[in-house]
Amino acid sequence: MAKDIKQLLRDARLAERTVILCLNQDLNSDLEAKERQLAEALQGPDMSSMNGAAFPELRGEIVAIKDKMLDSQIEFTFRALSRNAYAGLIRDNPPRVDDKVDESNGFNWDEVTEALIRRGLVEPLLDDEDWKTLLGDGTDDYPGVISSVQYDLLATAAWKVNRRDVDIPFLPSSSLNGQTSVGV
């Protein structure tokens, strides 16, 4: 049976990828602390034989925090840019002089990354005020409400939907201070 190329082209869709962030940093911190407590407690003698039954109160606290986090989570859905739009974005953002990350990639890493986040996000729909609140604008009025780690998660999703299965040398120049963080 021959495939109808016209129908296949009409039905074609660009790739999408999602990431979920909890915007309540207090809950993120609480969860990390409780999970760390549980991990430490499970390092005790003979814990491997408990099959997950150890420390039910601590496990209950973790579940309660995760339930609270559901109310503070947002699912961000990114769609790939078209091939021409992606190429234009790269072309229109040449590397900065004396920036090692830009020089190794051949374009302005920070500008392209933020543009991929903004242009690729299809849900939720954000207006200019929402973007300033979410990402910040470099002023004290709008410092941003997400952490560097959360920004990296958004950026990774935006990059991967456009450059599937490519190792992104994720070293934005703003993160070249040698510190790494974990968590969302």
C-alpha positions in Angstrom: 0.0 0.0 0.0 1.5 3.3 -1.1 1.7 6.1 1.4 0.1 9.4 0.6 3.1 11.9 1.0 0.7 14.9 1.0 -1.3 13.4 3.9 1.9 12.5 5.8 3.2 16.0 5.4 -0.1 17.5 6.5 -0.1 15.3 9.6 3.6 15.9 10.5 4.4 17.7 13.8 7.5 19.1 15.3 8.9 17.2 18.4 7.8 18.3 21.8 9.3 17.8 25.3 8.1 18.7 28.7 9.6 19.5 32.1 7.8 20.0 35.4 9.1 22.6 37.9 7.9 23.2 41.4 8.0 27.0 41.9 7.8 26.8 45.7 11.5 26.7 46.7 10.6 26.1 50.4 8.9 22.8 49.5 11.9 21.9 47.3 14.2 22.5 50.2 12.0 20.6 52.6 11.8 17.6 50.2 15.6 17.5 49.7 16.1 17.6 53.5 13.7 14.8 54.2 15.0 12.6 51.4 18.5 13.2 52.7 17.4 12.2 56.3 15.8 9.1 54.9 18.9 8.2 52.9 21.1 8.7 56.0 18.7 6.6 58.2 18.8 3.8 55.6 22.5 3.6 55.9 22.1 2.1 59.3 22.7 -1.5 60.2 20.4 -4.1 58.7 18.3 -1.6 56.7 18.6 -3.5 53.5 16.3 -6.3 54.8 13.4 -3.8 55.6 12.2 -3.7 52.0 11.1 -0.1 52.2 9.2 -0.5 55.4 11.8 1.3 57.5 11.0 4.8 58.9 7.3 5.0 57.9 6.9 8.4 59.6 9.7 10.0 57.6 8.4 8.4 54.4 4.9 9.8 55.2 6.4 13.3 55.6 8.0 12.9 52.2 4.7 11.9 50.6 3.0 14.8 52.3 5.5 17.3 50.9 5.2 15.8 47.4 1.4 16.2 47.6 1.9 19.9 48.6 4.3 20.3 45.7 1.6 19.3 43.2 -0.1 22.6 43.8 3.1 24.6 43.0 4.1 22.7 39.9 3.9 23.9 36.4 4.4 21.7 33.3 6.4 23.5 30.6 6.0 22.1 27.1 8.5 23.0 24.4 8.2 22.4 20.7 11.1 22.3 18.3 11.6 25.3 16.0 11.5 24.6 12.3 14.9 23.8 10.7 15.0 27.3 9.1 14.0 29.1 12.3 16.6 27.3 14.3 19.3 28.0 11.7 18.4 31.6 11.6 18.6 31.9 15.4 22.1 30.4 15.4 23.1 32.7 12.5 21.7 35.8 14.1 23.6 35.3 17.4 27.3 35.2 16.6 29.7 34.3 19.4 30.9 37.0 21.8 34.6 37.8 21.6 36.7 36.1 24.2 33.9 33.9 25.5 35.1 30.3 25.5 31.6 28.7 25.5 30.5 30.9 22.6 33.7 30.2 20.7 33.4 26.4 21.1 29.8 26.4 20.0 30.0 29.1 17.2 27.2 31.2 18.6 26.2 33.3 21.6 25.2 30.5 24.0 23.2 32.7 26.4 21.2 34.5 23.8 20.4 31.4 21.8 19.5 29.4 24.9 17.0 32.1 26.2 15.5 32.5 22.7 15.0 28.7 22.5 13.2 28.8 25.8 11.0 31.7 24.9 10.3 30.8 21.3 9.9 27.0 21.9 7.6 27.2 24.9 4.0 26.4 23.8 2.5 25.8 27.2 1.8 27.6 29.4 1.4 30.8 27.4 3.4 33.6 29.0 3.1 37.3 28.4 6.0 39.7 28.8 5.2 40.3 32.5 5.2 36.5 33.1 8.5 36.1 31.4 10.1 38.8 33.5 8.6 37.3 36.7 9.8 33.8 35.7 13.3 34.4 34.4 14.0 37.9 35.7 15.3 40.8 33.8 18.5 41.6 35.7 16.9 44.2 37.9 15.8 44.1 41.6 12.2 44.6 40.5 12.3 41.3 38.6 15.0 39.0 40.0 13.2 35.9 38.6 11.5 33.1 40.6 13.4 30.1 39.3 16.8 28.9 40.4 19.7 28.4 38.2 19.1 24.6 38.3 15.5 25.1 37.2 16.6 27.4 34.4 19.0 24.7 33.3 16.2 22.2 33.2 14.1 24.5 31.0 17.1 25.2 28.8 18.0 21.5 28.5 14.4 20.7 27.4 14.5 23.5 24.9 17.8 22.4 23.5 17.0 18.7 23.4 13.7 19.2 21.5 15.7 21.0 18.9 18.9 18.9 18.9 17.7 15.5 19.9 20.2 13.1 21.3 23.0 15.6 21.1 25.3 16.1 24.0 25.0 19.8 24.8 28.1 21.2 26.5 25.9 22.9 29.0 28.2 25.5 30.4 26.3 28.8 30.1 28.8 31.6 30.8 26.7 32.6 33.8 27.4 29.2 35.3 31.2 29.1 34.8 31.9 29.7 38.5 32.7 26.1 39.1 29.7 25.4 41.3 27.1 22.7 40.6 23.7 22.3 42.2 21.2 19.5 42.4 17.4 19.6 42.7 14.5 21.4 41.2 
